[in-house]
């Protein structure tokens, strides 16, 4: 059984999470810009404006949570990719150190 990680693929996924964060931020800005209205603007909607305000508050909370998760996951995945690269380089150096040194001759072009 073997296990292999492609650090570039992990970084790409981290970048996708950064895009999710930006999308959630855009959605949050839209909700804040268009999701509330004054009592005067509400008209008949005034009867449900309390429930609407609660919905907007819940939506803002959910979007903030999504942004926080995407941010922290992006950072963690980039750190993970770097750790896998360090581990691979360390393991390769350890294996390389077990091989005998091969004398090399210089090669000159005329």
C-alpha positions in Angstrom: 0.0 0.0 0.0 1.3 3.4 -0.9 0.3 7.0 -0.2 1.2 9.9 -2.4 0.4 13.6 -2.2 0.8 16.1 -5.0 1.6 19.4 -3.2 0.6 21.4 -6.4 -2.8 19.8 -6.3 -3.2 20.7 -2.6 -2.2 24.3 -3.4 -4.7 24.3 -6.3 -7.5 23.2 -3.9 -6.4 25.9 -1.5 -6.8 28.5 -4.3 -10.3 27.1 -5.0 -11.1 27.8 -1.3 -9.8 31.3 -1.7 -12.3 31.7 -4.6 -15.1 30.4 -2.4 -14.1 33.0 0.2 -14.3 35.7 -2.4 -17.7 34.5 -3.6 -19.0 34.4 0.0 -17.7 37.9 0.5 -19.4 39.1 -2.7 -22.7 37.4 -1.6 -22.4 39.0 1.9 -21.9 42.5 0.3 -25.0 41.9 -1.9 -27.1 40.8 1.1 -26.0 43.8 3.1 -26.7 46.2 0.2 -30.0 44.8 -0.9 -31.3 42.8 2.0 -32.6 45.4 4.3 -35.3 48.0 3.9 -36.8 50.7 6.1 -40.3 50.5 7.5 -41.4 53.1 5.0 -40.0 51.0 2.1 -41.5 47.8 3.4 -45.2 48.6 2.7 -47.1 45.3 2.9 -43.8 43.6 3.5 -43.8 45.3 6.9 -45.9 42.5 8.2 -43.0 40.1 7.7 -40.1 42.5 7.9 -39.1 41.1 11.3 -38.8 37.6 9.9 -36.9 39.0 6.9 -34.5 40.9 9.2 -33.9 37.6 11.2 -33.3 35.8 7.9 -30.8 38.4 6.7 -29.0 38.2 10.1 -28.8 34.4 9.8 -27.6 34.6 6.3 -24.9 37.1 7.3 -23.8 34.8 10.1 -23.7 31.8 7.7 -21.7 33.7 5.1 -19.2 35.0 7.7 -18.8 31.4 9.0 -18.2 30.2 5.4 -15.6 33.0 4.9 -13.8 32.0 8.1 -13.8 28.3 7.2 -12.5 29.0 3.6 -9.8 31.3 5.0 -8.5 29.0 7.6 -8.7 25.9 5.3 -6.8 27.8 2.6 -4.0 28.6 5.0 -3.9 25.1 6.4 -3.8 23.5 3.0 -0.9 25.7 1.9 1.0 24.8 5.0 0.3 21.1 4.4 1.6 21.3 0.9 4.8 22.9 2.1 5.2 20.3 4.8 4.8 17.5 2.2 7.4 19.1 0.0 9.8 19.4 3.0 9.1 15.7 3.9 9.7 14.6 0.4 13.0 16.5 0.1 14.2 15.3 3.4 13.4 11.6 2.6 15.1 12.0 -0.8 18.2 13.5 0.8 18.3 10.7 3.3 18.1 8.0 0.6 20.6 9.9 -1.6 23.1 9.9 1.3 23.1 6.1 1.4 24.5 5.9 -2.2 28.2 5.8 -2.7 29.8 9.0 -4.1 30.6 8.7 -7.8 33.6 10.6 -9.0 32.8 13.0 -11.8 35.1 14.2 -14.5 34.8 17.6 -15.8 33.5 18.0 -19.3 34.9 20.8 -21.5 33.6 22.0 -24.8 36.2 23.3 -27.3 
